Amino acid sequence: MTHLRDRVAALVDGELGHDARDRALAHVAGCAECRQELEAHRRVKAMLASTSEPRAAQELRLRLRLLAQDQPRPLRAEVPPLPTPVRPLRRPTPARPSTRRRGPGRHPEGRSGQVRPGAQVRSAGRRTLAHRSALASAGALSVVAVVLGGAFVLGGSPTQPVLRPPVDTFSVQHAVSTDDMSLSDPLVGAVTASFVPGEPAPGPATR
Amino acid sequence: MSRHANRTAARVPGAMPALVGVLVASVGLAWVAPAPAHATAPRIDVSSPGVSPAGVSRAATGSEVHALDLLERAARAEESTPYEGTQFVASWGRVTTSYLVEVENVPGRGTAARLLGVGPDHAPVEGFRSAAAPFGDVGHLRLLARNYDLAGAGVATVAGRPVDVVEVRADDRDGDEDRGQTPGDDLLVARVWVDSETGLVLRREAYDPTGRTVRASAFLDLRVGLPVRMSSVPPEIPGPSGQALDDEALASKRSQGWTCPDEPVDGLLLQEVRRLQRHDGEVMQMSYSDGLESVSVFEQRGRLDMAGLEGFRVVRVGQAPVHVRDGLPMQVVWVAEDTVFTVVADAPGTTVAAVVAALPRATTDEEGVLTRIERGLRRAQSWFRGNG
């Protein structure tokens, strides 16, 4: 069996079917690399479960969506590799009246930012405040980086199964479904396709 | 015998049984209302021949009526004419396949086809289609007449027997740009040779937009009317699996995010939707036809693993990799976000390409970082709620 890769998170979440789970565990028993990855997932899961910030996750997701909207197509564009938490915090549209300066300005952390048109940057405020804000922001940003990084790790495995489409079975199904639909002759096609070894025939519909 | 035959490349039109159950149309059928895009093909109203129903912009020519008459006869011929013979069947493209088929037809019992020389140790590969299988309705013929120009094209000889020729041309009024045809072309897409005496289809050919023959089948020898004794009846080919969905069920599936388009390419209409249940999940099967060609699109939820699927080459459609296996039918597989698409088509490559282009595809080769982060956050949230 090949390395688990994307199936690790599904395994940790108990989302694999019986057979798949057994195979995965059997593999892990003999593979140090996957075992380490499994442990890493479990640690991240435990870590996130011990924090108390579901709202933070939601807010971050909102910000990510706003960020995505601001990106050029396609939607699933690459964001800068983590950790560079500075850019994701910028809101592309003003949410409420504020004392923030519009246009280019200094980022709270003291870097001059690359501001996209229309983007607002949080004002640094007065210098001492800016300094304190910078420290607070740095702390917040590192939390963000950890959470985003953790989310990135967790998100690596969707809950969907891995499929090998039964192409030859589908060909038979196509032949017998469409024999009254065109001038092609599916009988002969169905005859040969029916005898392809390997793929089981599609099961009956259960509902 | 082609070495490709073992790959069961033999999905090439075989002829007679082809039109069986396909064409149940009456004379003067030509002018019926255009087919609405239902999930299942509607029945044709054959009660008023010669009357041009609303929605049809032109009347049939005498030649077209004659052509439809011939095609309609061909369907009934299977029901009433016993015959046995040998066909040569071939397809040309990136992969060339050819084989010989022995066909026996016993009205009231069924049709048997045996591919010669294929299978392990050259054992025959064979199948039987029971006569009890219901004939298809006439939606197909209506589509054919709507999407193509049909015309009688004189007489000829096949297997020593006089035949009438039907030509199928791409509608020259509004060439199908989706499929690489430019407006104004009068493109021959297929010919059918119909036995003058019995109405059986003795030969058929299909052509690509450049005029090259891509599919052909023809009887090399044929014995008609003799009592045909099927000494051994091959295994019966079962009807389609799964459960056909009605409009309501289809709408429900679409609301759950299944794509299931009505008309991915101009003229290629959804004929039927079936739901299959497999061990690895549900499959939605959409069958499309324009009367001449048929395409099935299979949708599954999941991620794609092409391991073990041989004979596929990769092409790029936009940024997305698409796996193609040439032959007849052509098979195409790709993944879009969390949906795996499989297309099986008895159609030229141009049509298949148009169908693929009309369906969702992955926008990038790999998952975007954003997708992954969002999914991770959703997962983390579910843990907070104790769902982990």
Chai-1 contact restraints between the chains, C-beta under 6 A:
chainA,res_idxA,chainB,res_idxB,connection_type,confidence,min_distance_angstrom,max_distance_angstrom,comment,restraint_id
A,L48,B,A380,contact,1.0,0.0,6.0,A-B,restraint_1
A,A49,B,W383,contact,1.0,0.0,6.0,A-B,restraint_2
A,P54,B,Q381,contact,1.0,0.0,6.0,A-B,restraint_3
A,P54,B,F384,contact,1.0,0.0,6.0,A-B,restraint_4
A,A57,B,L377,contact,1.0,0.0,6.0,A-B,restraint_5
A,A57,B,A380,contact,1.0,0.0,6.0,A-B,restraint_6
A,A57,B,Q381,contact,1.0,0.0,6.0,A-B,restraint_7
A,R61,B,L377,contact,1.0,0.0,6.0,A-B,restraint_8
A,A68,B,L370,contact,1.0,0.0,6.0,A-B,restraint_9
A,P74,B,T363,contact,1.0,0.0,6.0,A-B,restraint_10
A,R76,B,T363,contact,1.0,0.0,6.0,A-B,restraint_11
A,R76,B,G368,contact,1.0,0.0,6.0,A-B,restraint_12
A,R76,B,L370,contact,1.0,0.0,6.0,A-B,restraint_13
A,R76,B,T371,contact,1.0,0.0,6.0,A-B,restraint_14
A,E78,B,V369,contact,1.0,0.0,6.0,A-B,restraint_15
A,V79,B,V369,contact,1.0,0.0,6.0,A-B,restraint_16
A,L148,B,I373,contact,1.0,0.0,6.0,A-B,restraint_17
A,A151,B,I373,contact,1.0,0.0,6.0,A-B,restraint_18
A,A151,B,G376,contact,1.0,0.0,6.0,A-B,restraint_19
A,A151,B,L377,contact,1.0,0.0,6.0,A-B,restraint_20
A,F152,B,R372,contact,1.0,0.0,6.0,A-B,restraint_21
A,F152,B,I373,contact,1.0,0.0,6.0,A-B,restraint_22
A,F152,B,G376,contact,1.0,0.0,6.0,A-B,restraint_23
A,L154,B,G376,contact,1.0,0.0,6.0,A-B,restraint_24
A,L154,B,R379,contact,1.0,0.0,6.0,A-B,restraint_25
A,G155,B,R372,contact,1.0,0.0,6.0,A-B,restraint_26
A,G155,B,I373,contact,1.0,0.0,6.0,A-B,restraint_27
A,G155,B,R375,contact,1.0,0.0,6.0,A-B,restraint_28
A,G155,B,G376,contact,1.0,0.0,6.0,A-B,restraint_29
A,G156,B,R372,contact,1.0,0.0,6.0,A-B,restraint_30
A,Q160,B,R301,contact,1.0,0.0,6.0,A-B,restraint_31
A,Q160,B,G302,contact,1.0,0.0,6.0,A-B,restraint_32
A,Q160,B,R303,contact,1.0,0.0,6.0,A-B,restraint_33
A,Q160,B,D338,contact,1.0,0.0,6.0,A-B,restraint_34
A,P161,B,D280,contact,1.0,0.0,6.0,A-B,restraint_35
A,P161,B,G302,contact,1.0,0.0,6.0,A-B,restraint_36
A,V162,B,R303,contact,1.0,0.0,6.0,A-B,restraint_37
A,V162,B,D305,contact,1.0,0.0,6.0,A-B,restraint_38
A,L163,B,D280,contact,1.0,0.0,6.0,A-B,restraint_39
A,L163,B,Q300,contact,1.0,0.0,6.0,A-B,restraint_40
A,L163,B,G302,contact,1.0,0.0,6.0,A-B,restraint_41
A,L163,B,V340,contact,1.0,0.0,6.0,A-B,restraint_42
A,R164,B,D305,contact,1.0,0.0,6.0,A-B,restraint_43
A,P165,B,V333,contact,1.0,0.0,6.0,A-B,restraint_44
A,P165,B,V340,contact,1.0,0.0,6.0,A-B,restraint_45
A,P165,B,T342,contact,1.0,0.0,6.0,A-B,restraint_46
A,V167,B,Q331,contact,1.0,0.0,6.0,A-B,restraint_47
A,V167,B,T342,contact,1.0,0.0,6.0,A-B,restraint_48
A,F170,B,F298,contact,1.0,0.0,6.0,A-B,restraint_49
A,F170,B,T342,contact,1.0,0.0,6.0,A-B,restraint_50
A,F170,B,V344,contact,1.0,0.0,6.0,A-B,restraint_51
A,S171,B,P329,contact,1.0,0.0,6.0,A-B,restraint_52
A,S171,B,V344,contact,1.0,0.0,6.0,A-B,restraint_53
A,Q173,B,P240,contact,1.0,0.0,6.0,A-B,restraint_54
A,H174,B,S296,contact,1.0,0.0,6.0,A-B,restraint_55
A,H174,B,V344,contact,1.0,0.0,6.0,A-B,restraint_56
A,V176,B,G239,contact,1.0,0.0,6.0,A-B,restraint_57
A,V176,B,P240,contact,1.0,0.0,6.0,A-B,restraint_58
A,S177,B,P240,contact,1.0,0.0,6.0,A-B,restraint_59
A,S177,B,S287,contact,1.0,0.0,6.0,A-B,restraint_60
A,T178,B,S287,contact,1.0,0.0,6.0,A-B,restraint_61
A,T178,B,S294,contact,1.0,0.0,6.0,A-B,restraint_62
A,D180,B,G21,contact,1.0,0.0,6.0,A-B,restraint_63
A,D180,B,V22,contact,1.0,0.0,6.0,A-B,restraint_64
A,D180,B,G136,contact,1.0,0.0,6.0,A-B,restraint_65
A,M181,B,H140,contact,1.0,0.0,6.0,A-B,restraint_66
A,M181,B,Q271,contact,1.0,0.0,6.0,A-B,restraint_67
A,M181,B,S289,contact,1.0,0.0,6.0,A-B,restraint_68
A,M181,B,S294,contact,1.0,0.0,6.0,A-B,restraint_69
A,S182,B,S289,contact,1.0,0.0,6.0,A-B,restraint_70
A,S182,B,L292,contact,1.0,0.0,6.0,A-B,restraint_71
A,S182,B,E293,contact,1.0,0.0,6.0,A-B,restraint_72
A,S182,B,S294,contact,1.0,0.0,6.0,A-B,restraint_73
A,L183,B,L292,contact,1.0,0.0,6.0,A-B,restraint_74
A,S184,B,P13,contact,1.0,0.0,6.0,A-B,restraint_75
A,S184,B,D346,contact,1.0,0.0,6.0,A-B,restraint_76
A,D185,B,P13,contact,1.0,0.0,6.0,A-B,restraint_77
A,D185,B,G14,contact,1.0,0.0,6.0,A-B,restraint_78
A,D185,B,A15,contact,1.0,0.0,6.0,A-B,restraint_79
A,D185,B,A18,contact,1.0,0.0,6.0,A-B,restraint_80
A,L187,B,G14,contact,1.0,0.0,6.0,A-B,restraint_81
A,L187,B,P17,contact,1.0,0.0,6.0,A-B,restraint_82
A,L187,B,A113,contact,1.0,0.0,6.0,A-B,restraint_83
A,L187,B,R129,contact,1.0,0.0,6.0,A-B,restraint_84
A,V188,B,G14,contact,1.0,0.0,6.0,A-B,restraint_85
A,V188,B,V101,contact,1.0,0.0,6.0,A-B,restraint_86
A,V188,B,A113,contact,1.0,0.0,6.0,A-B,restraint_87
A,G189,B,R11,contact,1.0,0.0,6.0,A-B,restraint_88
A,A190,B,I237,contact,1.0,0.0,6.0,A-B,restraint_89
A,V191,B,A113,contact,1.0,0.0,6.0,A-B,restraint_90
A,V191,B,G127,contact,1.0,0.0,6.0,A-B,restraint_91
A,T192,B,T8,contact,1.0,0.0,6.0,A-B,restraint_92
A,T192,B,A10,contact,1.0,0.0,6.0,A-B,restraint_93
A,T192,B,L115,contact,1.0,0.0,6.0,A-B,restraint_94
A,T192,B,V125,contact,1.0,0.0,6.0,A-B,restraint_95
A,A193,B,T8,contact,1.0,0.0,6.0,A-B,restraint_96
A,S194,B,G127,contact,1.0,0.0,6.0,A-B,restraint_97
A,S194,B,I237,contact,1.0,0.0,6.0,A-B,restraint_98
A,F195,B,V125,contact,1.0,0.0,6.0,A-B,restraint_99
A,V196,B,T8,contact,1.0,0.0,6.0,A-B,restraint_100
A,P202,B,S241,contact,1.0,0.0,6.0,A-B,restraint_101
A,P202,B,L276,contact,1.0,0.0,6.0,A-B,restraint_102
A,P202,B,R278,contact,1.0,0.0,6.0,A-B,restraint_103
A,G203,B,Q277,contact,1.0,0.0,6.0,A-B,restraint_104
A,A205,B,G242,contact,1.0,0.0,6.0,A-B,restraint_105
A,A205,B,Q243,contact,1.0,0.0,6.0,A-B,restraint_106
A,A205,B,R275,contact,1.0,0.0,6.0,A-B,restraint_107
A,A205,B,Q277,contact,1.0,0.0,6.0,A-B,restraint_108
A,T206,B,Q277,contact,1.0,0.0,6.0,A-B,restraint_109
